[in-house]
């Protein structure tokens, strides 16, 4: 592992832990009572009840058919994001939610596992994977171009995810160093 991707990987892992601990709304499909895991205790939830639970609990309940997570399907969101990114200019970025890449990674992992087990079509996984690659390629290309220009992180901060901020800052630092070494610029 290189020194460039190690901080990003650690950063992403911490963000993923925080994401799994954040609350999400669920609609209960079945009643549950007296469930205790570590510090978490679910006293009683009725069928049809809307509740806020830590994401990791909500995902477990959903996988067991006990609840449904109340969020827009990620496949819809990525297609909208990809369309927006293709429409706007080469040096413009559309907004992405701060947890976009976390959700993308988790959805891809779920579909990959579910396709292997025959619960979803392999084509569904491949389609999302291809859209993810396309979106990442477009955004990284734009971020790389912007990082070697006079654009500052503060100018694009509201449009990029925390992971993209790390990428941009790293690319900008490398670009400045490159110019300094080869062009004698002060950076």
N, C-alpha and C positions, 0 to 999 in steps of 0.2 A: 504494500500500500504506500502510495506516495504521500509526501507531506502536504500536498495540495488537497487531496480528497479526504484525508483523515479528519481534519476539523469539520468539514461539511458532513461527513458521516456521523460523527459524534453529535453535532448540532441537530441533525435530522432525527437521530435516535431519541434525543431529549424531547424534541418537539412531538415525536410520536407518543412518547410516554404521557406528556401533558395532554395530548389530544385524547388518548384513551381514558384519561381521568376526567375529562370535561363532560358536562351533562348534555344529554340529548333527549328530546321528547319521544315517547313511545306510546302506541295504542295497544293496550293489552288484548290479546286474542283469547287468553284463558286466565282464570283466577290463579293467583299464587299466594302462599302464606308462609310466614316464618322461615324465610331463606336467609342464611347467615354465611357470609364469606369474609373472613378477616374482620375488618372494622365495619364492613357494610352489612346492614340488616334491613331486609325488606319485610315489614310486618304483614301487610295485606294489600293486595291489589286485585280489583275486581275485573272481570271480563268487560271490555269496552272502555275502561278507565284510561285517561291520558295521564301519564306520569313522566317525570324527569328523572333519569337514571344516569349513572356514569356510562360512557359509551361502551366500555368493555362488557358491562352487565347487559346493556341493551342488545349488543351484538350476540351475546350468548343466548339471551331470551329469544331473539329473532331466529337464531339457528335451530333452536328447539321448537319453534313454532308457537311460542308463548306470547310473543309480541311482534309488532311491526314498527320499525323505526320510521318516524315521520319526517322524511327528507325527500327532496327531489331526486329521482334516480340519477346516479353519477353519469351514466351514458348520455343522458339528455344534456347535462351541464357541460360535458367535454365537447360535444358537438357544437353547442352554442359558442363556447370559448374558441374553438378552432375556426368557426365561421367568422367571428369577430376579428380574430387575429389575421386572417387572410384578407379581409376587407380593408382594414386600416393600413396606413402607409408603412414603408419599410423601417422608418425610424420612430414609429409610434407603437405603444403597447396598450392593450386593453387591460382592464382590471381583472385580477384573479383574486379569489377569496384567499385569505391567509392560510387556510387549511387545505387548499386545492390539491397539492402534491401528496399530502398525507392520505386524503381520501382516494386519490388516484391509485396510489401504491396498494392500499388495502383492498380496493375493488378489484384490481388486477390479480392480486394474490388469491382473493376469494374465487373469482371466475376461473383461474387456472386450476385451483384445487377442485372446484365443482365440476369443471369440464373433464378432469381426469377421473372423477368418480361417476361421471355420466348424469349428473344432476342438471347441467346446462349444456347447450351446444358448444362445441369447440369453436365454432365460427363466431359466437358472441365474444369469447375471450380474444380471439384473433382480431376482430373488428375494433374492440376497445384498445388493444395493444397498438394497433396501427395508428389509430387516432391519437393516442398518447405520444407515440414517437413523432408524429407529424407536429403536434403542438409544441413539444419540447424542442424539436429542431428549429421551428420558426422562432420561438421565444429566445432560445440561446443565441441564435444568429443575430437577432435584434439587440440583445443585451451585450453581445460581444462588440457589435458595431458601435453601440452607444458608449461602451466602456473605453473605447479608444478615441472617442471624441471629447469635446469639452463638457459633455453632460455630467452633471453631478448626481450622486445617489439621492440627494434630497429632492431633485427635480422629478424623479420617477418613483420615489418611495411609496406613494399611495397606489401605484399600479402593479407593484410586484410583491411576490410572496417573500417571507423571511428567507427561504432557501435561495431565491433569486437575488436577494440583497447580498448574501454571502458570495454568490457566483460573480455578481457585478463588481463588488469590491475587490475580489481576488483578481478578476480579469483586468480591472482598471490599474491595479498595482503592477501586474505583469506588463501591461502595455506601457506604463510610465517607465518601468525598468528597461524594457526593450528599447524605447526611444532614447533613454539616457545612454545606454551602452552603444547603440549603433549610430545614433545621430548627435550624440554629445549634448542632448537637451537636458535641462535641469529637472524636468518632469514636474 
